[in-house]
Amino acid sequence: MSMYIKPYTRYQRRPIQHWDSVESEIHVPLDVIADDNSYLIKIIVPGLEPDDVEIEIVEKTLIISGEFKTADEDVKFLRKELPTGKFRRVIRLPKMLDMEKSEAKLENGILSLQVPVAEEALPRTIKIKAK
């Protein structure tokens, strides 16, 4: 079984030919690392190119979606464990995100996304004036 199959479907007995038809079944593992000013999200997406992945930021929500392309359909597999099909991860973070300053890179099958916290979400100090 592949680690890319969602845990709750991992143990269901279904023929392999039906795996590709279920869009929500692909589960890409990820880590979210937070500091005071930004989030670093690392996602394992082996074999994908930058054009195969889409990243959206809406306020506090990060949406990462893409597709593992199916191999030639005329191929007869003896064993098939590589992921194929669409995936989508929605991550709700505690602070507003700054889409304009976000950066993404794909290297060695790992998508790294650096997303800074929006300026308006950062804590501010208010000076008190004496009379």
C-alpha positions as CSV (number, residue, x, y, z in Angstrom):
1,M,0.0,0.0,0.0
2,S,1.2,3.5,-0.7
3,M,1.6,6.2,1.9
4,Y,-0.3,8.5,-0.5
5,I,-3.6,6.7,0.1
6,K,-5.7,8.3,2.9
7,P,-5.5,6.3,6.1
8,Y,-9.2,5.7,6.4
9,T,-9.3,4.2,2.9
10,R,-6.0,2.4,3.2
11,Y,-7.6,-0.8,4.5
12,Q,-10.7,-0.9,2.3
13,R,-10.5,-3.7,-0.2
14,R,-11.0,-2.2,-3.6
15,P,-9.6,-3.3,-7.0
16,I,-6.6,-1.2,-8.1
17,Q,-8.3,0.0,-11.2
18,H,-10.7,2.1,-9.1
19,W,-8.0,4.0,-7.3
20,D,-7.5,6.6,-10.1
21,S,-11.2,7.5,-10.2
22,V,-11.4,8.8,-6.7
23,E,-10.0,12.4,-6.7
24,S,-9.9,12.8,-2.9
25,E,-8.1,9.6,-2.2
26,I,-4.5,10.9,-2.8
27,H,-3.0,12.1,0.4
28,V,0.3,14.0,0.2
29,P,2.1,14.2,3.5
30,L,3.2,17.6,4.7
31,D,4.8,19.5,7.6
32,V,3.9,23.0,8.8
33,I,6.7,24.8,10.7
34,A,5.8,28.1,12.4
35,D,7.8,31.0,13.8
36,D,6.6,34.5,14.8
37,N,6.6,36.0,11.3
38,S,6.0,33.2,8.9
39,Y,5.1,29.6,8.1
40,L,7.2,27.0,6.2
41,I,5.2,24.3,4.6
42,K,6.9,21.2,3.2
43,I,5.0,18.8,1.0
44,I,6.2,15.5,-0.5
45,V,5.3,15.5,-4.2
46,P,7.7,13.1,-6.0
47,G,7.8,13.3,-9.8
48,L,5.8,16.5,-10.1
49,E,6.9,19.6,-12.0
50,P,6.0,23.1,-10.8
51,D,3.2,23.3,-13.4
52,D,1.6,20.2,-11.9
53,V,0.9,22.0,-8.5
54,E,-1.4,25.0,-7.8
55,I,-1.1,27.1,-4.6
56,E,-3.8,29.5,-3.4
57,I,-3.9,31.7,-0.4
58,V,-7.2,33.1,0.9
59,E,-6.8,35.1,4.1
60,K,-5.8,32.4,6.7
61,T,-6.2,29.5,4.4
62,L,-3.6,27.8,2.2
63,I,-4.9,25.5,-0.6
64,I,-2.4,23.2,-2.4
65,S,-3.7,21.0,-5.2
66,G,-2.3,19.1,-8.1
67,E,-2.3,15.9,-10.0
68,F,0.0,12.9,-10.3
69,K,-0.3,12.0,-13.9
70,T,-1.3,8.5,-14.9
71,A,1.2,6.4,-16.8
72,D,0.4,5.3,-20.3
73,E,-3.1,3.7,-20.0
74,D,-2.1,0.8,-22.3
75,V,0.4,-0.5,-19.7
76,K,-0.5,-3.6,-17.8
77,F,0.8,-3.3,-14.2
78,L,1.9,-6.3,-12.2
79,R,2.1,-4.0,-9.2
80,K,1.0,-0.4,-8.9
81,E,2.0,1.7,-5.9
82,L,3.0,5.0,-7.3
83,P,0.3,7.7,-6.7
84,T,-1.9,8.7,-9.6
85,G,-4.8,11.2,-9.6
86,K,-5.6,14.5,-8.1
87,F,-4.8,15.7,-4.6
88,R,-5.9,18.8,-2.6
89,R,-4.8,19.9,0.9
90,V,-6.5,22.8,2.7
91,I,-4.6,24.1,5.6
92,R,-6.2,26.7,7.9
93,L,-3.5,28.7,9.8
94,P,-4.0,30.9,12.9
95,K,-2.9,34.2,11.3
96,M,-3.6,36.1,8.1
97,L,-1.1,35.3,5.3
98,D,0.7,37.6,2.9
99,M,0.3,36.2,-0.5
100,E,2.4,38.8,-2.3
101,K,5.6,37.9,-0.3
102,S,5.1,34.1,-0.4
103,E,7.8,32.0,-2.1
104,A,7.6,28.4,-3.4
105,K,10.3,26.1,-4.7
106,L,10.2,22.5,-5.8
107,E,13.4,20.5,-5.3
108,N,14.0,16.8,-5.1
109,G,10.3,16.0,-4.9
110,I,9.7,18.3,-1.9
111,L,7.7,21.5,-2.4
112,S,8.8,24.1,0.1
113,L,6.5,27.1,0.6
114,Q,7.5,30.1,2.7
115,V,4.5,32.2,3.7
116,P,4.9,35.3,5.8
117,V,2.3,36.5,8.2
118,A,0.5,39.6,6.9
119,E,1.7,42.8,8.4
120,E,-1.7,43.6,9.9
121,A,-1.6,40.3,11.8
122,L,1.7,41.0,13.5
123,P,1.7,42.4,17.1
124,R,2.2,46.1,17.5
125,T,3.4,48.2,20.4
126,I,1.4,51.3,21.2
127,K,3.4,54.2,22.7
128,I,1.6,56.0,25.6
129,K,1.9,59.7,25.6
130,A,2.1,61.6,28.8
131,K,0.3,64.9,29.3
